[in-house]
Amino acid sequence: NYEALADIIDNSLDPDVSAKNVWVEISKNMDTITITDDGSGMNLSELNDAIQPGSEGRIITNHDLGLFGCGLKSASLSMGKRFRIITKKEDDNFYIAVFDLDRFDEEGSPVVPISVCSQMEVDYFNLKTNNSESGTVIIIDKLDRIKNKQLHQFTNILGNHLSEIYRYIISDIEDISIHINGKKLESADTMLLS
């Protein structure tokens, strides 16, 4: 679960996304995980590409960490049966996509609906991104594969894990912050260099 969340956060920290803040929220009863960034967001074409299994439309650059187009989907689905993406690129519409395995089973077709957001979804986006002009909110729910159901323990392990993985980003790039349930992460000094 911790690696899956790090994989999703990688997308937010990609140089092409330019997020300054990444917020991870785990609900008190461990039934929803939300990952939000105030980066560049996605337009309709980019969102459609992001939710298609094994997407081919992505242009790979030297800065990209994910090369196979499966990171967001496999990471999200490794924790729960549904994820929703609310996203907005500057000077574009708000869009929402819903990837729901239960719905696929019921309808027998893996079609992922994308639509323009309702006012309630726009308000939710604005709340989560602190009214950013652009960004992405990923809501993972129907969590059926979370190994550790103790919120305090889960957030502590996740925080330690992310503090170590992103220690250079957190310590070297002053204007990038990662938060877990409202707490800003500090860089982990695993080698005790300081």
HELIX and SHEET records of a PDB file:
HELIX    1   1 TYR A    2  LEU A   13  1                                  12    
HELIX    2   2 LEU A   44  ILE A   51  1                                   8    
HELIX    3   3 GLY A   71  LEU A   77  1                                   7    
HELIX    4   4 LEU A  101  GLU A  107  1                                   7    
HELIX    5   5 GLN A  119  LYS A  128  1                                  10    
HELIX    6   6 LEU A  151  ILE A  165  1                                  15    
HELIX    7   7 ARG A  167  ASP A  172  1                                   6    
SHEET    1   A 8 ILE A 114  VAL A 116  0                                        
SHEET    2   A 8 PHE A  94  ASP A 100 -1                                        
SHEET    3   A 8 GLY A  80  LYS A  88 -1                                        
SHEET    4   A 8 GLY A 135  LEU A 143 -1                                        
SHEET    5   A 8 THR A  32  ASP A  37 -1                                        
SHEET    6   A 8 ASN A  21  ILE A  26 -1                                        
SHEET    7   A 8 SER A 177  ILE A 180  1                                        
SHEET    8   A 8 LYS A 183  LYS A 184 -1                                        
END                                                                             
